Amino acid sequence: MAQSAIKTRDFHQLSKPWNMVFNLIAGVFSLMCVFPFLFVVIISFTDEGVLARDGYRLWPAKWSFEAYKYVFQTGDTLLRSYGVTIFVTVVGTMISLLFIAFYAYAISRKSFRYRNFFSFFAFFTMLFNGGLVPTYIVTTQLLGLKDTIWALILPLAMNAFYIMILRTFYSTSVPDAILESGKIDGAGEFRIFLKLVLPLSLPGLATIGLFSTLGYWNDWFNALLYIDNPKLVPLQSMLMRIETSMQFIMQNSQNSSLSLEALRSMPQDTSRMAMVVLATGPIIFAYPFFQRYFIQGLTIGAVKE
């Protein structure tokens, strides 16, 4: 009996050589995922002349901070854009999670009379939309969000695809026994949702929160449409304007007052890489935050039926 138990346990375990092989494969795959970003960082610190002469190298012949100096020459404008983007990302993600969580929970309840109507109402927007011009008219004239911070938040607050994901998560991962136990104890719908459903839904909420965070952080199109005030320009739109102005100067170099040597030394490729680093670096810190909630949500509220 003991020998059969040992054989069964050994059958489900990897030997040390195979364990090393799989760890090596996982390490190589992780390096392949991280290497492109590290290479972008290296290029951003490469001298522009060396990059034009030698091409892309892991260890450039000459290091330079000119790309970052060129990007940061806007001074307080870039820092203000960082502040706008951080505010929009944090507030927008919270509002988006609040709206989506309530909407998805409502249409996941079988006792909700109008769940089919509101499910179709959300699904219909995934197939058809009013178009750019009606959206612009509603946002600027009907809602009056032109040149306001809410023009960067409210248009992205609801997402039908995220609603469907979270609704499915509620239906499959939240047992009906928990909801029934809350009703037996006399709890209302809001109390059941806040005290019982949310602790079990942390993996789903963390997933939607991560998607919303990336969406708000990378958004530049809404700023292009609705923002004219330079104090409300987010980071992505500001970096796009810097790159556009650089391309304009290079394309019209004959009419420019800059000398030929100054135009040649202008960091074109390296500044683009520096913009990628500046735009991507801060959002990387969001992943450990959401990962903690993934792990925590997987170990909370186990139910035995």
Backbone hydrogen bonds, N-H to C=O, Kabsch-Sander energy under -0.5 kcal/mol:
donor,donor_aa,acceptor,acceptor_aa,energy
5,A,1,M,-1.7
6,I,2,A,-2.1
7,K,3,Q,-2.4
8,T,4,S,-2.2
9,R,5,A,-2.2
10,D,6,I,-2.6
11,F,7,K,-1.8
12,H,8,T,-1.0
13,Q,10,D,-1.1
19,N,15,S,-2.6
20,M,16,K,-2.3
21,V,17,P,-2.1
22,F,18,W,-2.6
23,N,19,N,-2.1
24,L,20,M,-2.3
25,I,21,V,-2.3
26,A,22,F,-2.5
27,G,23,N,-2.4
28,V,24,L,-2.5
29,F,25,I,-2.4
30,S,26,A,-2.3
31,L,27,G,-2.3
32,M,28,V,-2.2
33,C,29,F,-1.5
34,V,30,S,-2.0
35,F,31,L,-2.6
38,L,34,V,-1.9
39,F,35,F,-2.7
40,V,36,P,-1.9
41,V,37,F,-2.1
42,I,38,L,-2.1
43,I,39,F,-2.4
44,S,40,V,-2.1
45,F,41,V,-1.0
45,F,42,I,-0.7
46,T,43,I,-1.6
47,D,62,K,-2.0
51,L,47,D,-2.3
52,A,48,E,-2.1
53,R,49,G,-1.8
54,D,50,V,-3.2
55,G,50,V,-0.5
55,G,51,L,-1.5
64,S,45,F,-3.1
69,K,65,F,-2.3
70,Y,66,E,-2.5
71,V,67,A,-2.0
72,F,68,Y,-2.6
73,Q,70,Y,-0.6
74,T,71,V,-0.9
75,G,72,F,-1.8
77,T,74,T,-1.3
78,L,75,G,-0.7
79,L,75,G,-1.0
80,R,76,D,-2.6
81,S,77,T,-2.0
82,Y,78,L,-2.1
83,G,79,L,-2.2
84,V,80,R,-2.4
85,T,81,S,-2.5
86,I,82,Y,-2.6
87,F,83,G,-2.4
88,V,84,V,-2.7
89,T,85,T,-2.5
90,V,86,I,-2.5
91,V,87,F,-2.4
92,G,88,V,-2.1
93,T,89,T,-2.0
94,M,90,V,-1.9
95,I,91,V,-2.4
96,S,92,G,-2.8
97,L,93,T,-2.6
98,L,94,M,-2.1
99,F,95,I,-2.5
100,I,96,S,-2.6
101,A,97,L,-2.4
102,F,98,L,-1.8
103,Y,99,F,-2.4
104,A,100,I,-2.8
105,Y,101,A,-1.9
106,A,102,F,-2.1
107,I,103,Y,-2.0
108,S,104,A,-0.8
109,R,105,Y,-0.8
109,R,106,A,-0.9
112,F,109,R,-1.2
113,R,111,S,-0.6
115,R,112,F,-1.4
118,F,114,Y,-2.3
119,S,115,R,-2.0
120,F,116,N,-2.3
121,F,117,F,-2.2
122,A,118,F,-1.8
123,F,119,S,-2.6
124,F,120,F,-2.7
125,T,121,F,-0.8
126,M,123,F,-1.2
127,L,123,F,-0.6
127,L,124,F,-1.1
128,F,124,F,-2.2
135,T,131,G,-1.5
136,Y,132,L,-2.4
137,I,133,V,-2.3
138,V,134,P,-2.6
139,T,135,T,-2.3
140,T,136,Y,-2.5
141,Q,137,I,-2.4
142,L,137,I,-1.5
143,L,138,V,-2.7
145,L,139,T,-2.6
147,D,226,Y,-2.4
148,T,145,L,-1.5
151,A,148,T,-1.2
152,L,149,I,-1.3
153,I,150,W,-0.6
154,L,150,W,-2.3
156,L,153,I,-1.0
157,A,154,L,-1.6
158,M,154,L,-0.5
163,I,159,N,-1.9
164,M,160,A,-2.1
165,I,161,F,-2.0
166,L,162,Y,-2.5
167,R,163,I,-2.5
168,T,164,M,-2.1
169,F,165,I,-1.9
170,Y,166,L,-2.6
171,S,167,R,-2.2
172,T,168,T,-2.0
173,S,169,F,-2.6
174,V,170,Y,-1.4
178,I,175,P,-0.8
179,L,175,P,-1.0
180,E,176,D,-2.5
181,S,177,A,-2.2
182,G,178,I,-1.9
183,K,179,L,-1.9
184,I,180,E,-2.4
185,D,181,S,-1.8
186,G,183,K,-1.4
187,A,182,G,-2.6
192,I,188,G,-2.5
193,F,189,E,-2.4
194,L,190,F,-2.6
195,K,191,R,-2.8
196,L,192,I,-1.9
197,V,192,I,-2.1
198,L,193,F,-2.3
200,L,196,L,-0.7
200,L,197,V,-0.5
201,S,197,V,-1.0
201,S,198,L,-1.0
202,L,199,P,-0.5
205,L,201,S,-2.9
206,A,202,L,-2.7
207,T,203,P,-1.9
208,I,204,G,-2.3
209,G,205,L,-2.8
210,L,206,A,-2.3
211,F,207,T,-2.2
212,S,208,I,-2.6
213,T,209,G,-2.5
214,L,210,L,-2.3
215,G,211,F,-2.2
216,Y,212,S,-2.6
217,W,213,T,-2.5
218,N,214,L,-2.2
219,D,215,G,-0.6
219,D,216,Y,-0.6
224,L,220,W,-1.8
225,L,221,F,-1.7
226,Y,222,N,-2.9
227,I,223,A,-1.7
228,D,226,Y,-0.6
232,L,229,N,-1.9
233,V,230,P,-0.8
235,L,81,S,-0.8
238,M,234,P,-2.1
239,L,235,L,-2.7
240,M,236,Q,-1.9
241,R,237,S,-2.0
242,I,238,M,-2.0
243,E,239,L,-2.2
244,T,240,M,-2.3
245,S,241,R,-2.4
246,M,242,I,-2.0
247,Q,243,E,-2.4
248,F,244,T,-2.2
249,I,245,S,-2.1
250,M,246,M,-2.2
251,Q,247,Q,-2.3
252,N,248,F,-1.6
253,S,250,M,-1.0
255,N,252,N,-0.6
256,S,253,S,-0.7
263,L,259,S,-2.0
264,R,260,L,-2.1
265,S,261,E,-1.9
266,M,262,A,-0.5
266,M,263,L,-0.7
268,Q,266,M,-1.2
272,R,268,Q,-1.4
273,M,269,D,-1.8
274,A,270,T,-2.2
275,M,271,S,-2.2
276,V,272,R,-1.9
277,V,273,M,-2.2
278,L,274,A,-2.6
279,A,275,M,-2.3
280,T,276,V,-2.1
281,G,277,V,-2.9
284,I,280,T,-1.1
284,I,281,G,-1.0
285,F,281,G,-0.6
285,F,282,P,-1.0
286,A,283,I,-1.3
287,Y,284,I,-1.2
289,F,285,F,-0.7
290,F,286,A,-2.0
291,Q,287,Y,-2.5
292,R,288,P,-1.8
293,Y,289,F,-1.0
294,F,290,F,-1.8
295,I,291,Q,-2.2
296,Q,292,R,-2.4
297,G,293,Y,-2.4
298,L,294,F,-1.4
299,T,295,I,-0.7
299,T,296,Q,-0.9
300,I,297,G,-0.7
